[in-house]
Amino acid sequence: MKEYVIKAAFVGFGEVNSPQQLIKDKCLKARKEVESLGIQVLTTDHVTDDPNGVDVKRAIQDLKKDEFDVLIICLAGWIPSHAVIAITNEFKCKPMILWGLAGDIENGRVVTPAPQAGTTALRKVFEDLGYKFKYIYNIIGKPSPLEKIKSFAMAAVAAKSIEKSKVGMIGFRDMKLYNTLYEGISLKSKIGTEIEFFEMLEMFQLSENIKDKEIDAVLDKIKKEWDFEKPADHDFLKKGITYYLAIKKIAEENKLDAISIKDVDGMKKILSFPPAMIFMLLADEMNLCTIPENDAMGAVTQLIVKSITGQCAAYLEFYEFFEKSVLLGVPDFVPAEIVDGKVKVKPAAFGNISGGLVNISTLKTGKLTMARLSNKGDQYTMHICTGEGKLKSWEEAGWSYPAPQLPSLEIFLDKPVEEFAQSISGQHYIISYGDHSQSLYDFCFLKNIKVV
């Protein structure tokens, strides 16, 4: 998925009878604050309600000179609504921010050019016109709400970039699960993501023609970068690398942004090869989102989270509930990006599946955001929650002795566990470090997704 630089169009407004230098100075200061966020700004001189509409015409011409992701309508003072709507209606399909600046305190009294008179005259009009916008306002003596601007702008970029994203699905409906399924037409309509299906046979056939030179280069790399708790079978490693390189060819040729593989009933059952190391290589070497078990909605959630945060958007799976926390971990792999220290691996067997290589790395801790997209027909929801991730010793019953200590976090939620549990929509949730809930809320607003 292409990474975008945030581009905003910025238009300042003030009534023709207001002190023009004051309006100009306030708009310039606000624009510089937007630029301080790392946002590229396309701008024009501030707009008044001059009788001949000269300012409006000039602004429209200036804004049509380049592409942008979000339109910032910044009121430094009162402005009759028609001057604003004449511009916004030219860009009504763009996400917008309606931003009212503040007055000042002079000699103990408020002196204001009345920007909030202008924004309050516009807020419902924007809503009634069907604009997708965020309404924000300054307060005298307080900093501008720049985080709200940044989160909405990031969501706007994500909403745009996700429309060209592709998930590669190797195999279909692992373990006959239901909540990993998807509905292709509504997914394309609502989100924009394509799910492209590939037979496992295609991967296998490609793997038979991988050259030893390619395999050895990857093998040398992982031997240097991974910490093997016990020696792994050389032939097993080479076979895993061969499968990885085959999928790499598929991903590159089809310009895929995420990969999911039929795991239990596919790689393990048919090829007798647990695919943890394949997922690790796809995530770490190709920067792809990776998730097992043909989890289509999990993969789409990863793409959304990645496009907003720039992080790898790793998956974790539920294992236990506690009074104030939940235990999430993985039975196989995590991307190196979320590992604290060096990636650690260990040969291990689970049940009737032998010879696997599992990731036993320690995960990074701290503030994080959990999310999962789901749907019922063409109605989409996203479950979002923040919490604090901490380490907890545990193991999954069924592994060969001594059981591997798998990557996991005990996450202390910022809402009651019972409330959170009643909205859970799948066993896999996507995590990102930090609090990204506002940008996810904004994304859902832009895409008409209900937040739960």
C-alpha positions as a Markdown table, in Angstrom:
| # | Residue | x | y | z |
|---|---|---|---|---|
| 1 | Met | 0.0 | 0.0 | 0.0 |
| 2 | Lys | 1.4 | 3.4 | -1.0 |
| 3 | Glu | 2.5 | 5.6 | 1.8 |
| 4 | Tyr | 1.1 | 9.2 | 1.5 |
| 5 | Val | 2.4 | 12.5 | 2.8 |
| 6 | Ile | -0.5 | 14.4 | 4.3 |
| 7 | Lys | -1.6 | 17.3 | 2.0 |
| 8 | Ala | -4.1 | 19.9 | 3.2 |
| 9 | Ala | -5.7 | 22.8 | 1.5 |
| 10 | Phe | -6.1 | 25.8 | 3.9 |
| 11 | Val | -8.5 | 28.7 | 3.4 |
| 12 | Gly | -8.8 | 31.5 | 6.0 |
| 13 | Phe | -11.9 | 33.7 | 6.2 |
| 14 | Gly | -13.0 | 37.0 | 7.6 |
| 15 | Glu | -15.7 | 39.5 | 6.8 |
| 16 | Val | -14.8 | 42.4 | 4.5 |
| 17 | Asn | -15.5 | 45.0 | 7.2 |
| 18 | Ser | -13.3 | 43.3 | 9.8 |
| 19 | Pro | -9.8 | 44.6 | 10.4 |
| 20 | Gln | -8.0 | 42.9 | 7.5 |
| 21 | Gln | -4.5 | 42.9 | 9.0 |
| 22 | Leu | -5.9 | 41.1 | 12.1 |
| 23 | Ile | -7.7 | 38.5 | 9.9 |
| 24 | Lys | -4.6 | 38.0 | 7.8 |
| 25 | Asp | -2.3 | 37.6 | 10.9 |
| 26 | Lys | -4.6 | 35.1 | 12.6 |
| 27 | Cys | -4.9 | 33.0 | 9.4 |
| 28 | Leu | -1.2 | 33.0 | 8.8 |
| 29 | Lys | -0.5 | 31.9 | 12.4 |
| 30 | Ala | -3.0 | 29.1 | 12.1 |
| 31 | Arg | -1.6 | 27.9 | 8.8 |
| 32 | Lys | 1.9 | 27.8 | 10.3 |
| 33 | Glu | 0.5 | 25.7 | 13.1 |
| 34 | Val | -0.8 | 23.2 | 10.6 |
| 35 | Glu | 2.5 | 23.1 | 8.8 |
| 36 | Ser | 4.2 | 22.4 | 12.2 |
| 37 | Leu | 2.4 | 19.0 | 12.1 |
| 38 | Gly | 4.4 | 18.0 | 9.1 |
| 39 | Ile | 1.4 | 18.6 | 6.8 |
| 40 | Gln | 2.0 | 20.0 | 3.3 |
| 41 | Val | -0.3 | 23.0 | 2.8 |
| 42 | Leu | -1.8 | 24.3 | -0.4 |
| 43 | Thr | -3.1 | 27.7 | 0.4 |
| 44 | Thr | -4.5 | 31.0 | -0.8 |
| 45 | Asp | -4.9 | 34.5 | 0.6 |
| 46 | His | -7.7 | 34.9 | 3.1 |
| 47 | Val | -11.2 | 35.2 | 1.7 |
| 48 | Thr | -13.7 | 37.9 | 2.4 |
| 49 | Asp | -17.3 | 38.4 | 1.3 |
| 50 | Asp | -16.4 | 41.1 | -1.2 |
| 51 | Pro | -19.5 | 42.1 | -3.3 |
| 52 | Asn | -18.0 | 40.9 | -6.6 |
| 53 | Gly | -16.8 | 37.5 | -5.2 |
| 54 | Val | -13.3 | 38.2 | -6.4 |
| 55 | Asp | -11.7 | 36.4 | -3.3 |
| 56 | Val | -13.9 | 33.4 | -3.7 |
| 57 | Lys | -13.0 | 33.0 | -7.4 |
| 58 | Arg | -9.3 | 33.4 | -6.7 |
| 59 | Ala | -9.4 | 30.9 | -3.9 |
| 60 | Ile | -11.1 | 28.2 | -6.0 |
| 61 | Gln | -8.6 | 28.7 | -8.8 |
| 62 | Asp | -5.7 | 28.4 | -6.3 |
| 63 | Leu | -7.0 | 25.3 | -4.7 |
| 64 | Lys | -7.6 | 23.5 | -8.0 |
| 65 | Lys | -3.9 | 23.8 | -8.8 |
| 66 | Asp | -3.0 | 20.6 | -6.9 |
| 67 | Glu | -4.4 | 17.5 | -5.2 |
| 68 | Phe | -5.0 | 17.5 | -1.4 |
| 69 | Asp | -6.4 | 15.1 | 1.2 |
| 70 | Val | -8.3 | 17.4 | 3.5 |
| 71 | Leu | -9.8 | 20.9 | 3.2 |
| 72 | Ile | -9.3 | 23.2 | 6.2 |
| 73 | Ile | -11.9 | 26.0 | 6.5 |
| 74 | Cys | -10.4 | 28.4 | 9.0 |
| 75 | Leu | -12.6 | 31.3 | 10.3 |
| 76 | Ala | -10.6 | 34.1 | 11.9 |
| 77 | Gly | -13.7 | 36.2 | 12.1 |
| 78 | Trp | -17.4 | 36.4 | 11.1 |
| 79 | Ile | -18.1 | 35.6 | 7.5 |
| 80 | Pro | -21.5 | 35.3 | 5.8 |
| 81 | Ser | -22.0 | 31.6 | 5.0 |
| 82 | His | -22.4 | 32.0 | 1.2 |
| 83 | Ala | -18.7 | 33.0 | 0.8 |
| 84 | Val | -17.7 | 29.7 | 2.5 |
| 85 | Ile | -20.2 | 27.5 | 0.8 |
| 86 | Ala | -19.2 | 28.8 | -2.7 |
| 87 | Ile | -15.8 | 27.3 | -2.1 |
| 88 | Thr | -16.6 | 24.2 | -0.2 |
| 89 | Asn | -19.2 | 23.1 | -2.7 |
| 90 | Glu | -16.4 | 22.9 | -5.3 |
| 91 | Phe | -14.7 | 20.3 | -3.1 |
| 92 | Lys | -17.7 | 18.7 | -1.4 |
| 93 | Cys | -16.3 | 15.2 | -1.8 |
| 94 | Lys | -13.2 | 16.1 | 0.2 |
| 95 | Pro | -13.0 | 15.6 | 4.0 |
| 96 | Met | -13.1 | 19.0 | 5.7 |
| 97 | Ile | -12.2 | 20.6 | 9.0 |
| 98 | Leu | -14.3 | 23.6 | 10.1 |
| 99 | Trp | -12.0 | 25.5 | 12.4 |
| 100 | Gly | -13.0 | 28.6 | 14.3 |
| 101 | Leu | -10.1 | 30.7 | 15.8 |
| 102 | Ala | -10.4 | 32.7 | 19.0 |
| 103 | Gly | -10.4 | 36.4 | 19.9 |
| 104 | Asp | -8.1 | 37.9 | 22.5 |
| 105 | Ile | -8.1 | 39.4 | 26.0 |
| 106 | Glu | -7.2 | 43.1 | 26.0 |
| 107 | Asn | -7.2 | 45.1 | 29.3 |
| 108 | Gly | -9.3 | 42.5 | 30.9 |
| 109 | Arg | -12.0 | 42.3 | 28.3 |
| 110 | Val | -12.7 | 40.0 | 25.3 |
| 111 | Val | -11.9 | 41.5 | 21.9 |
| 112 | Thr | -13.1 | 39.2 | 19.1 |
| 113 | Pro | -13.8 | 39.4 | 15.4 |
| 114 | Ala | -16.5 | 36.8 | 16.0 |
| 115 | Pro | -15.2 | 33.6 | 14.4 |
| 116 | Gln | -17.5 | 31.4 | 16.4 |
| 117 | Ala | -20.5 | 33.3 | 15.1 |
| 118 | Gly | -19.3 | 32.2 | 11.7 |
| 119 | Thr | -18.6 | 28.6 | 12.6 |
| 120 | Thr | -21.9 | 28.1 | 14.4 |
| 121 | Ala | -23.7 | 29.5 | 11.4 |
| 122 | Leu | -22.0 | 26.9 | 9.3 |
| 123 | Arg | -21.8 | 23.7 | 11.3 |
| 124 | Lys | -25.4 | 22.4 | 10.7 |
| 125 | Val | -25.2 | 23.7 | 7.1 |
| 126 | Phe | -22.1 | 21.6 | 6.5 |
| 127 | Glu | -24.0 | 18.6 | 8.1 |
| 128 | Asp | -27.1 | 19.2 | 6.0 |
| 129 | Leu | -25.1 | 19.4 | 2.8 |
| 130 | Gly | -23.7 | 16.0 | 3.5 |
| 131 | Tyr | -20.1 | 17.1 | 4.0 |
| 132 | Lys | -17.7 | 14.8 | 5.8 |
| 133 | Phe | -16.2 | 17.2 | 8.3 |
| 134 | Lys | -14.8 | 17.8 | 11.8 |
| 135 | Tyr | -15.8 | 20.9 | 13.8 |
| 136 | Ile | -13.2 | 22.3 | 16.1 |
| 137 | Tyr | -12.7 | 25.7 | 17.8 |
| 138 | Asn | -10.0 | 27.6 | 19.7 |
| 139 | Ile | -10.4 | 28.9 | 23.2 |
| 140 | Ile | -8.8 | 32.2 | 24.2 |
| 141 | Gly | -5.5 | 31.6 | 26.1 |
| 142 | Lys | -5.4 | 27.8 | 25.2 |
| 143 | Pro | -3.3 | 26.1 | 22.5 |
| 144 | Ser | -5.0 | 25.3 | 19.2 |
| 145 | Pro | -6.5 | 21.8 | 19.0 |
| 146 | Leu | -3.7 | 20.6 | 16.7 |
| 147 | Glu | -4.0 | 16.9 | 17.7 |
| 148 | Lys | -7.6 | 16.9 | 16.5 |
| 149 | Ile | -6.5 | 18.4 | 13.2 |
| 150 | Lys | -3.7 | 15.8 | 12.8 |
| 151 | Ser | -5.8 | 12.8 | 13.7 |
| 152 | Phe | -8.5 | 13.8 | 11.2 |
| 153 | Ala | -6.0 | 14.5 | 8.5 |
| 154 | Met | -4.3 | 11.1 | 9.1 |
| 155 | Ala | -7.7 | 9.4 | 8.9 |
| 156 | Ala | -8.4 | 11.3 | 5.6 |
| 157 | Val | -5.2 | 10.0 | 4.2 |
| 158 | Ala | -5.9 | 6.4 | 5.4 |
| 159 | Ala | -9.4 | 6.6 | 3.9 |
| 160 | Lys | -7.9 | 7.5 | 0.5 |
| 161 | Ser | -4.9 | 5.1 | 0.6 |
| 162 | Ile | -7.0 | 2.1 | 1.7 |
| 163 | Glu | -9.1 | 2.3 | -1.5 |
| 164 | Lys | -6.2 | 0.9 | -3.5 |
| 165 | Ser | -5.2 | -1.8 | -1.1 |
| 166 | Lys | -5.0 | -5.6 | -1.8 |
| 167 | Val | -5.1 | -8.6 | 0.5 |
| 168 | Gly | -3.6 | -11.9 | -0.8 |
| 169 | Met | -5.6 | -14.9 | 0.4 |
| 170 | Ile | -3.8 | -18.2 | -0.1 |
| 171 | Gly | -6.4 | -20.9 | 0.5 |
| 172 | Phe | -9.9 | -20.2 | 1.8 |
| 173 | Arg | -11.7 | -20.4 | 5.1 |
| 174 | Asp | -9.2 | -22.2 | 7.3 |
| 175 | Met | -10.8 | -24.5 | 9.9 |
| 176 | Lys | -14.2 | -23.7 | 8.4 |
| 177 | Leu | -14.3 | -20.5 | 10.6 |
| 178 | Tyr | -17.1 | -18.1 | 10.1 |
| 179 | Asn | -15.8 | -14.8 | 11.5 |
| 180 | Thr | -12.9 | -14.8 | 9.1 |
| 181 | Leu | -15.2 | -14.6 | 6.1 |
| 182 | Tyr | -15.9 | -11.4 | 4.1 |
| 183 | Glu | -18.5 | -10.0 | 1.7 |
| 184 | Gly | -16.6 | -8.8 | -1.4 |
| 185 | Ile | -19.0 | -6.2 | -2.9 |
| 186 | Ser | -19.7 | -4.3 | 0.3 |
| 187 | Leu | -16.1 | -4.4 | 1.3 |
| 188 | Lys | -15.1 | -2.8 | -2.0 |
| 189 | Ser | -17.9 | -0.3 | -1.7 |
| 190 | Lys | -17.4 | 0.7 | 2.0 |
| 191 | Ile | -13.6 | 0.3 | 2.4 |
| 192 | Gly | -12.1 | -0.1 | -1.0 |
| 193 | Thr | -10.0 | -3.1 | -0.3 |
| 194 | Glu | -9.7 | -6.0 | -2.8 |
| 195 | Ile | -9.3 | -9.6 | -1.6 |
| 196 | Glu | -7.4 | -11.6 | -4.2 |
| 197 | Phe | -7.5 | -15.4 | -3.9 |
| 198 | Phe | -4.7 | -17.7 | -4.7 |
| 199 | Glu | -4.6 | -21.5 | -4.6 |
| 200 | Met | -1.9 | -23.1 | -2.4 |
| 201 | Leu | -0.9 | -25.1 | -5.4 |
| 202 | Glu | 0.3 | -21.9 | -7.1 |
| 203 | Met | 2.6 | -21.2 | -4.1 |
| 204 | Phe | 3.9 | -24.8 | -4.1 |
| 205 | Gln | 4.6 | -24.9 | -7.9 |
| 206 | Leu | 6.5 | -21.6 | -7.7 |
| 207 | Ser | 8.5 | -23.0 | -4.7 |
| 208 | Glu | 9.9 | -25.8 | -6.8 |
| 209 | Asn | 11.7 | -23.3 | -9.1 |
| 210 | Ile | 13.4 | -21.1 | -6.4 |
| 211 | Lys | 17.1 | -21.0 | -6.9 |
| 212 | Asp | 19.5 | -22.1 | -4.2 |
| 213 | Lys | 21.3 | -18.8 | -4.3 |
| 214 | Glu | 18.1 | -17.0 | -3.3 |
| 215 | Ile | 17.5 | -19.4 | -0.5 |
| 216 | Asp | 21.0 | -19.3 | 0.9 |
| 217 | Ala | 20.9 | -15.5 | 1.0 |
| 218 | Val | 17.9 | -15.5 | 3.2 |
| 219 | Leu | 19.2 | -18.4 | 5.3 |
| 220 | Asp | 22.4 | -16.5 | 6.1 |
| 221 | Lys | 20.4 | -13.4 | 7.1 |
| 222 | Ile | 18.1 | -15.1 | 9.6 |
| 223 | Lys | 21.0 | -17.1 | 11.1 |
| 224 | Lys | 22.6 | -13.7 | 11.9 |
| 225 | Glu | 19.4 | -11.9 | 13.0 |
| 226 | Trp | 17.4 | -14.5 | 14.8 |
| 227 | Asp | 18.3 | -16.0 | 18.2 |
| 228 | Phe | 17.8 | -19.8 | 18.0 |
| 229 | Glu | 17.2 | -21.1 | 21.5 |
| 230 | Lys | 17.8 | -24.6 | 20.1 |
| 231 | Pro | 19.3 | -25.5 | 16.7 |
| 232 | Ala | 16.6 | -25.8 | 14.0 |
| 233 | Asp | 16.6 | -28.5 | 11.2 |
| 234 | His | 18.5 | -27.1 | 8.2 |
| 235 | Asp | 16.2 | -28.6 | 5.7 |
| 236 | Phe | 13.2 | -27.3 | 7.5 |
| 237 | Leu | 14.6 | -23.8 | 7.4 |
| 238 | Lys | 15.4 | -24.0 | 3.7 |
| 239 | Lys | 11.9 | -25.3 | 2.9 |
| 240 | Gly | 10.3 | -22.4 | 4.8 |
| 241 | Ile | 12.5 | -19.9 | 3.0 |
| 242 | Thr | 11.5 | -21.5 | -0.3 |
| 243 | Tyr | 7.8 | -21.1 | 0.5 |
| 244 | Tyr | 8.4 | -17.5 | 1.6 |
| 245 | Leu | 10.2 | -16.7 | -1.7 |
| 246 | Ala | 7.4 | -18.2 | -3.7 |
| 247 | Ile | 4.8 | -16.1 | -1.9 |
| 248 | Lys | 7.1 | -13.1 | -2.3 |
| 249 | Lys | 6.8 | -13.5 | -6.1 |
| 250 | Ile | 3.0 | -13.7 | -5.8 |
| 251 | Ala | 2.9 | -10.6 | -3.6 |
| 252 | Glu | 5.2 | -8.6 | -5.9 |
| 253 | Glu | 3.6 | -9.5 | -9.1 |
| 254 | Asn | 0.1 | -8.7 | -7.8 |
| 255 | Lys | 1.1 | -5.7 | -5.7 |
| 256 | Leu | -0.3 | -7.1 | -2.5 |
| 257 | Asp | -0.3 | -5.2 | 0.8 |
| 258 | Ala | -1.3 | -8.0 | 3.1 |
| 259 | Ile | -1.1 | -11.8 | 3.2 |
| 260 | Ser | -3.2 | -14.5 | 4.9 |
| 261 | Ile | -2.5 | -18.2 | 4.5 |
| 262 | Lys | -4.6 | -21.3 | 5.1 |
| 263 | Asp | -2.7 | -22.4 | 8.2 |
| 264 | Val | -4.1 | -25.4 | 10.1 |
| 265 | Asp | -6.1 | -27.1 | 7.3 |
| 266 | Gly | -3.6 | -26.0 | 4.6 |
| 267 | Met | 0.1 | -25.5 | 5.4 |
| 268 | Lys | 0.1 | -27.8 | 8.4 |
| 269 | Lys | -2.3 | -30.5 | 7.2 |
| 270 | Ile | -1.4 | -30.7 | 3.5 |
| 271 | Leu | 2.2 | -29.7 | 3.4 |
| 272 | Ser | 3.2 | -30.6 | 7.0 |
| 273 | Phe | 4.8 | -27.2 | 7.5 |
| 274 | Pro | 3.7 | -24.8 | 10.2 |
| 275 | Pro | 4.0 | -21.4 | 8.5 |
| 276 | Ala | 5.2 | -19.2 | 11.4 |
| 277 | Met | 8.6 | -18.5 | 9.8 |
| 278 | Ile | 7.0 | -17.7 | 6.5 |
| 279 | Phe | 4.8 | -15.1 | 8.1 |
| 280 | Met | 7.8 | -13.6 | 9.9 |
| 281 | Leu | 9.8 | -13.2 | 6.7 |
| 282 | Leu | 6.8 | -11.7 | 4.8 |
| 283 | Ala | 6.3 | -9.2 | 7.6 |
| 284 | Asp | 10.0 | -8.3 | 8.3 |
| 285 | Glu | 11.5 | -8.6 | 4.8 |
| 286 | Met | 8.6 | -7.3 | 2.7 |
| 287 | Asn | 6.8 | -5.0 | 5.2 |
| 288 | Leu | 3.5 | -6.8 | 4.5 |
| 289 | Cys | 0.7 | -7.1 | 7.0 |
| 290 | Thr | 0.4 | -10.8 | 7.9 |
| 291 | Ile | -2.3 | -12.8 | 9.7 |
| 292 | Pro | -3.0 | -16.5 | 9.7 |
| 293 | Glu | -6.2 | -18.6 | 9.1 |
| 294 | Asn | -7.6 | -16.7 | 6.1 |
| 295 | Asp | -8.7 | -13.9 | 8.4 |
| 296 | Ala | -9.9 | -11.4 | 5.8 |
| 297 | Met | -11.4 | -8.9 | 8.2 |
| 298 | Gly | -8.3 | -9.1 | 10.4 |
| 299 | Ala | -6.1 | -8.3 | 7.4 |
| 300 | Val | -8.3 | -5.3 | 6.4 |
| 301 | Thr | -8.1 | -4.1 | 9.9 |
| 302 | Gln | -4.3 | -4.3 | 9.7 |
| 303 | Leu | -4.2 | -2.2 | 6.6 |
| 304 | Ile | -6.4 | 0.4 | 8.2 |
| 305 | Val | -4.3 | 0.6 | 11.3 |
| 306 | Lys | -1.0 | 0.5 | 9.4 |
| 307 | Ser | -2.2 | 3.3 | 7.1 |
| 308 | Ile | -3.1 | 5.5 | 10.1 |
| 309 | Thr | -0.1 | 4.7 | 12.4 |
| 310 | Gly | 2.7 | 3.7 | 10.0 |
| 311 | Gln | 3.2 | 0.7 | 12.3 |
| 312 | Cys | 3.2 | -3.0 | 11.3 |
| 313 | Ala | -0.3 | -3.5 | 12.8 |
| 314 | Ala | 0.4 | -7.0 | 14.4 |
| 315 | Tyr | -2.3 | -9.4 | 15.3 |
| 316 | Leu | -2.7 | -11.0 | 18.7 |
| 317 | Glu | -5.2 | -13.6 | 19.8 |
| 318 | Phe | -7.4 | -13.8 | 23.0 |
| 319 | Tyr | -6.5 | -16.5 | 25.5 |
| 320 | Glu | -7.9 | -15.4 | 28.9 |
| 321 | Phe | -10.0 | -12.8 | 30.6 |
| 322 | Phe | -9.3 | -11.4 | 34.0 |
| 323 | Glu | -11.2 | -8.9 | 36.1 |
| 324 | Lys | -9.3 | -5.8 | 34.8 |
| 325 | Ser | -7.3 | -7.2 | 31.9 |
| 326 | Val | -7.2 | -9.6 | 29.0 |
| 327 | Leu | -4.4 | -11.9 | 28.0 |
| 328 | Leu | -3.5 | -11.8 | 24.3 |
| 329 | Gly | -0.8 | -13.7 | 22.6 |
| 330 | Val | 0.1 | -15.7 | 19.5 |
| 331 | Pro | 0.7 | -19.4 | 18.9 |
| 332 | Asp | 3.2 | -18.8 | 16.1 |
| 333 | Phe | 4.8 | -15.5 | 15.1 |
| 334 | Val | 5.0 | -11.8 | 15.6 |
| 335 | Pro | 6.8 | -9.1 | 13.4 |
| 336 | Ala | 10.2 | -8.0 | 14.6 |
| 337 | Glu | 8.9 | -4.5 | 14.9 |
| 338 | Ile | 7.0 | -5.2 | 18.1 |
| 339 | Val | 9.7 | -7.3 | 19.7 |
| 340 | Asp | 11.7 | -6.0 | 22.6 |
| 341 | Gly | 15.3 | -6.9 | 21.8 |
| 342 | Lys | 16.3 | -9.7 | 19.4 |
| 343 | Val | 13.9 | -12.0 | 17.7 |
| 344 | Lys | 14.0 | -15.4 | 19.4 |
| 345 | Val | 12.8 | -18.7 | 17.8 |
| 346 | Lys | 12.6 | -22.3 | 19.0 |
| 347 | Pro | 11.8 | -25.6 | 17.3 |
| 348 | Ala | 8.7 | -27.1 | 18.9 |
| 349 | Ala | 5.8 | -29.4 | 18.3 |
| 350 | Phe | 2.1 | -28.9 | 19.1 |
| 351 | Gly | -0.3 | -31.9 | 19.3 |
| 352 | Asn | 0.1 | -34.0 | 16.1 |
| 353 | Ile | 2.0 | -31.2 | 14.3 |
| 354 | Ser | 5.8 | -31.7 | 14.6 |
| 355 | Gly | 8.9 | -29.9 | 13.5 |
| 356 | Gly | 7.6 | -26.4 | 13.7 |
| 357 | Leu | 9.5 | -23.2 | 14.4 |
| 358 | Val | 7.8 | -20.8 | 16.8 |
| 359 | Asn | 8.6 | -17.3 | 17.8 |
| 360 | Ile | 9.2 | -16.9 | 21.5 |
| 361 | Ser | 10.2 | -13.3 | 21.5 |
| 362 | Thr | 9.4 | -10.8 | 24.3 |
| 363 | Leu | 6.9 | -8.1 | 23.2 |
| 364 | Lys | 7.2 | -4.4 | 23.8 |
| 365 | Thr | 5.0 | -3.1 | 26.5 |
| 366 | Gly | 3.2 | 0.2 | 27.1 |
| 367 | Lys | 0.1 | 2.1 | 25.9 |
| 368 | Leu | -1.6 | 0.5 | 22.9 |
| 369 | Thr | -4.7 | 0.5 | 20.8 |
| 370 | Met | -6.7 | -2.6 | 19.9 |
| 371 | Ala | -9.1 | -2.8 | 17.0 |
| 372 | Arg | -11.1 | -5.1 | 14.7 |
| 373 | Leu | -13.3 | -4.5 | 11.8 |
| 374 | Ser | -16.4 | -6.7 | 11.2 |
| 375 | Asn | -19.6 | -6.7 | 9.2 |
| 376 | Lys | -23.1 | -8.0 | 9.2 |
| 377 | Gly | -24.0 | -7.9 | 5.5 |
| 378 | Asp | -23.2 | -4.4 | 4.2 |
| 379 | Gln | -23.2 | -2.9 | 7.7 |
| 380 | Tyr | -19.6 | -2.4 | 9.1 |
| 381 | Thr | -18.5 | -1.9 | 12.7 |
| 382 | Met | -15.1 | -1.4 | 14.3 |
| 383 | His | -14.4 | -2.3 | 17.9 |
| 384 | Ile | -11.8 | 0.0 | 19.4 |
| 385 | Cys | -10.2 | 0.0 | 22.8 |
| 386 | Thr | -7.1 | 1.3 | 24.4 |
| 387 | Gly | -5.1 | -0.1 | 27.3 |
| 388 | Glu | -1.7 | -0.7 | 28.9 |
| 389 | Gly | 0.2 | -3.8 | 27.8 |
| 390 | Lys | 2.3 | -5.6 | 30.4 |
| 391 | Leu | 4.3 | -8.9 | 30.4 |
| 392 | Lys | 2.8 | -12.0 | 31.9 |
| 393 | Ser | 4.2 | -15.5 | 32.1 |
| 394 | Trp | 2.0 | -18.2 | 30.5 |
| 395 | Glu | 2.0 | -21.1 | 28.1 |
| 396 | Glu | -0.5 | -22.9 | 25.9 |
| 397 | Ala | -1.3 | -26.5 | 26.9 |
| 398 | Gly | -0.4 | -29.0 | 24.2 |
| 399 | Trp | 3.2 | -28.0 | 23.3 |
| 400 | Ser | 6.1 | -30.4 | 23.6 |
| 401 | Tyr | 8.0 | -30.1 | 26.9 |
| 402 | Pro | 9.3 | -27.7 | 27.9 |
| 403 | Ala | 6.5 | -25.6 | 26.4 |
| 404 | Pro | 7.6 | -22.5 | 24.5 |
| 405 | Gln | 6.9 | -19.2 | 26.3 |
| 406 | Leu | 4.9 | -17.5 | 23.5 |
| 407 | Pro | 4.8 | -13.8 | 22.8 |
| 408 | Ser | 2.0 | -12.2 | 24.7 |
| 409 | Leu | 0.7 | -9.2 | 26.6 |
| 410 | Glu | -1.6 | -8.8 | 29.5 |
| 411 | Ile | -3.6 | -5.7 | 28.5 |
| 412 | Phe | -5.2 | -3.6 | 31.2 |
| 413 | Leu | -8.1 | -2.0 | 29.5 |
| 414 | Asp | -9.3 | 1.6 | 29.7 |
| 415 | Lys | -12.9 | 0.3 | 30.0 |
| 416 | Pro | -14.5 | -2.5 | 32.0 |
| 417 | Val | -13.5 | -5.9 | 30.7 |
| 418 | Glu | -17.2 | -7.0 | 30.8 |
| 419 | Glu | -18.2 | -4.1 | 28.6 |
| 420 | Phe | -15.3 | -4.8 | 26.2 |
| 421 | Ala | -16.1 | -8.5 | 26.0 |
| 422 | Gln | -19.7 | -8.0 | 25.0 |
| 423 | Ser | -18.5 | -6.3 | 21.8 |
| 424 | Ile | -15.7 | -8.7 | 20.8 |
| 425 | Ser | -16.0 | -9.6 | 17.1 |
| 426 | Gly | -13.3 | -12.3 | 16.6 |
| 427 | Gln | -10.4 | -14.1 | 18.2 |
| 428 | His | -7.8 | -11.9 | 16.4 |
| 429 | Tyr | -7.4 | -8.2 | 17.3 |
| 430 | Ile | -4.9 | -5.8 | 15.7 |
| 431 | Ile | -2.7 | -3.8 | 18.0 |
| 432 | Ser | -0.7 | -0.5 | 17.6 |
| 433 | Tyr | 1.5 | 1.1 | 20.2 |
| 434 | Gly | 0.2 | 4.5 | 21.5 |
| 435 | Asp | -3.3 | 5.8 | 21.6 |
| 436 | His | -4.6 | 6.0 | 18.1 |
| 437 | Ser | -8.3 | 5.8 | 18.9 |
| 438 | Gln | -9.2 | 9.3 | 17.7 |
| 439 | Ser | -7.8 | 8.7 | 14.2 |
| 440 | Leu | -9.6 | 5.4 | 14.1 |
| 441 | Tyr | -12.9 | 7.1 | 15.1 |
| 442 | Asp | -12.3 | 9.7 | 12.4 |
| 443 | Phe | -11.6 | 7.0 | 9.8 |
| 444 | Cys | -14.8 | 5.2 | 10.7 |
| 445 | Phe | -16.7 | 8.5 | 10.4 |
| 446 | Leu | -15.3 | 9.1 | 7.0 |
| 447 | Lys | -16.2 | 5.5 | 5.9 |
| 448 | Asn | -19.6 | 5.3 | 7.6 |
| 449 | Ile | -18.4 | 2.6 | 9.9 |
| 450 | Lys | -20.1 | 2.3 | 13.3 |
| 451 | Val | -17.7 | 2.3 | 16.3 |
| 452 | Val | -18.5 | -0.1 | 19.1 |
